[in-house]
């Protein structure tokens, strides 16, 4: 029983890490765009 809960926790952690990576990638993209726009003189 305990092992199953640990498996579920691991799966959730992996999912969270995946989301974090995606979010960071997105944020980097967004900040890059903002930098370009800023340098564009807008």
Phi and psi in degrees as GROMACS dihedral restraints (atoms count N, CA, C in turn):
[ dihedral_restraints ]
;  ai    aj    ak    al  type     phi  dphi    fc
    3     4     5     6     1   -61.4    20    10
    4     5     6     7     1   -41.7    20    10
    6     7     8     9     1   -59.6    20    10
    7     8     9    10     1   -40.7    20    10
    9    10    11    12     1   -63.2    20    10
   10    11    12    13     1   -42.0    20    10
   12    13    14    15     1   -62.8    20    10
   13    14    15    16     1   -40.0    20    10
   15    16    17    18     1   -62.6    20    10
   16    17    18    19     1   -42.0    20    10
   18    19    20    21     1   -58.4    20    10
   19    20    21    22     1   -45.3    20    10
   21    22    23    24     1   -62.7    20    10
   22    23    24    25     1   -44.7    20    10
   24    25    26    27     1   -58.8    20    10
   25    26    27    28     1   -44.2    20    10
   27    28    29    30     1   -60.8    20    10
   28    29    30    31     1   -44.8    20    10
   30    31    32    33     1   -60.9    20    10
   31    32    33    34     1   -44.1    20    10
   33    34    35    36     1   -64.9    20    10
   34    35    36    37     1   -41.2    20    10
   36    37    38    39     1   -62.4    20    10
   37    38    39    40     1   -44.9    20    10
   39    40    41    42     1   -60.2    20    10
   40    41    42    43     1   -42.4    20    10
   42    43    44    45     1   -62.3    20    10
   43    44    45    46     1   -43.5    20    10
   45    46    47    48     1   -62.7    20    10
   46    47    48    49     1   -42.0    20    10
   48    49    50    51     1   -62.1    20    10
   49    50    51    52     1   -40.6    20    10
   51    52    53    54     1   -60.5    20    10
   52    53    54    55     1   -46.9    20    10
   54    55    56    57     1   -61.5    20    10
   55    56    57    58     1   -42.1    20    10
   57    58    59    60     1   -60.5    20    10
   58    59    60    61     1   -44.5    20    10
   60    61    62    63     1   -61.0    20    10
   61    62    63    64     1   -44.9    20    10
   63    64    65    66     1   -61.2    20    10
   64    65    66    67     1   -43.1    20    10
   66    67    68    69     1   -63.7    20    10
   67    68    69    70     1   -42.7    20    10
   69    70    71    72     1   -63.6    20    10
   70    71    72    73     1   -43.0    20    10
   72    73    74    75     1   -58.8    20    10
   73    74    75    76     1   -46.0    20    10
   75    76    77    78     1   -62.8    20    10
   76    77    78    79     1   -43.5    20    10
   78    79    80    81     1   -63.6    20    10
   79    80    81    82     1   -40.1    20    10
   81    82    83    84     1   -62.3    20    10
   82    83    84    85     1   -43.4    20    10
   84    85    86    87     1   -60.6    20    10
   85    86    87    88     1   -47.5    20    10
   87    88    89    90     1   -62.5    20    10
   88    89    90    91     1   -45.5    20    10
   90    91    92    93     1   -65.2    20    10
   91    92    93    94     1   -34.0    20    10
   93    94    95    96     1   -64.0    20    10
   94    95    96    97     1   -43.2    20    10
   96    97    98    99     1   -63.8    20    10
   97    98    99   100     1   -42.9    20    10
   99   100   101   102     1   -61.7    20    10
  100   101   102   103     1   -39.2    20    10
  102   103   104   105     1   -62.4    20    10
  103   104   105   106     1   -46.6    20    10
  105   106   107   108     1   -59.3    20    10
  106   107   108   109     1   -46.7    20    10
  108   109   110   111     1   -62.7    20    10
  109   110   111   112     1   -41.2    20    10
  111   112   113   114     1   -62.6    20    10
  112   113   114   115     1   -43.6    20    10
  114   115   116   117     1   -71.6    20    10
  115   116   117   118     1   -21.2    20    10
  117   118   119   120     1   -71.8    20    10
  118   119   120   121     1   -10.6    20    10
  120   121   122   123     1    84.7    20    10
  121   122   123   124     1    22.1    20    10
